[in-house]
Amino acid sequence: MTKPPDRLYLLYHELRPSRSDYSYIVETSQFEKHVDLFLELRKRQPPGFYPEITFDDGHLSNFEFALPILQSRSVMAWFFITTGWTGQRPGYMGWPELRELQQAGQQIGAHGWSHALLTHCDPSQLQKELVQARLTLEDKLGTSITTMSLPGGRSNQRVLAACRDAGYTQVFTSGPKAEPQPAGATVGRLNIRGDMTLEWIAKLFQPESGVLSSLQRQHQIKSTVKTLLGDKLYEKLWALLNRQEPDTDAGEAAANEDTAHYQ
Ligand SMILES: [Zn+2]
């Protein structure tokens, strides 16, 4: 039996119908082209990396714009939800939207309770971010929740152990990495930016292009710099360099972004 191809999990956040300078946002028509490309790549012989789609934060645009595109092509994606924002924070999905996503066959996972960086949480905060987030999703959606994506991609051994103790069997990170199948307890992902071209994205899936391995090297260097500078200073510098909209997700972008040219 031939070995299944390694999977490359992609990370999206918000979609918008019009173009945005904010690198965190992908234009809806671009996303549609991405999904069509992924469908082609999944059939390609010999296979490259196999694309999988994930969304973090639970933005309302996931429901309004991404779901119809996915449904019309019978594509399943993962949606990681900041549970405490659900039905509370303008611009984010409420329980009716999440139920509809789930009934449409999409996968729901947790993304913490308040989007706090888990590495900064004490044990009682971790309990809320991990356990209360999971139990509330399970209660409201009537399904078991076993996957978690790390806010801001931040993790350490203590956080990963707390995720396991809280009942998560898979934790999705923000480190760009192709995953052998079946995927293990941590799953790497690559953040998709609005300024990445379709051609560049297609190259990501060809292991021989070296694009993914070069992103991995940059990610490792940045993680080291971040550890040396500390989160706060690193995020300020990153926002300055990337025309970041002032938003709570600046930290997440800082964890995910690479300074390469995506063209
Ligand atoms: Zn997030």
Residues whose N, C-alpha, C, O or C-beta is under 5 A from the ligand:
A	BS01	ZN	D56 D57 P151 G152 E252
